[in-house]
Amino acid sequence: MIDKIIGLFQKPTEVDKNGSILQHRSYTAVQPIEHKQKYFEHPIARNVISQRIINKYDFIDFINEYKTNQTKIFYDQEHIKAVFNYSSADKADYGDSSCTMSLIMTRDFTEFHNHIEKDLSQKEFIRILKRMEPYITAFDDKQVEDMDIIEVAENLQATKNINSIQRNTQQAFILDTEVSAGNSGMTIPRFITFKMPVYKNDLSLESEFRVELFLQGGDGGFIANLACYKLEQSVDETIKELTSQVCKGCDGVDSFMI
């Protein structure tokens, strides 16, 4: 009777000097970590991955670490995504474990893209010519040196007045110009070829863009317009090549455009 009365005043649990949790009436002794796992942590039912990576080579390494027989790669204009648990013909799955590489354009290509099909003042055209100098590979389909690009830009910058603009037999442009030294004729190319990386994901992957230059005389200067007829096609081909390189680095994984 006395034991029952004493038991009514005992705490439901106690912690002994070793840190063990003692339940009332010494039913069990539970270690703290086991107690936590049992009452506070939820068991992991599935291994679900959701990762974002920018660098192409890191992306390939990550896919190779986690790929399964059901892994598939899907891509569009903005992302390349590997789904590790995609459903197969004979096995359904959740399709929610993935790694995504967002396609991020370089700053230089973005600036180049923003100047296509846009009327440029003489000053703007000279600026973009100097800015893109490292990526200019040819004038009128003939290889150029850095000094040739600088010479054209400097001569254009020295031009004060444009008397007339006409094409010669080679279809380049002859500007009848007035510069500080007097009247002179200056020839500038009709076609300019650029070669540059499009995406930050792989700066070693370069694409070529052949641009046609149109000129129109203006008050004391000229208006330039750059036309790249295969701009979007070249970007699409770059995405396909980037995806192809990822798949080659991940043996046994197929890719699909969405």
Secondary structure, 3 states (H helix, E strand, C coil): CHHHHHHHCCCCEEECCCCCEEEHHHCCEECHHHHHHHHCCCCCCCCCCEEECCCHHHHHHHHHHHCCCCCEEEECCCEEEEECCCCCCCCCCCCCCEEEEECCECHHHHHHHHCECCCECHHHHHHHHHHCHHHEEEECCEECCHHHHHHHHHHHHHEEEEEEEEECCCCCEEEEEEECCEEEEEEECCEEEEEEECECCCCCCEEEEEEEEEEEEECCEEEEEEECCCHHHHHHHHHHHHHHHHHHHCCCCEEEEC
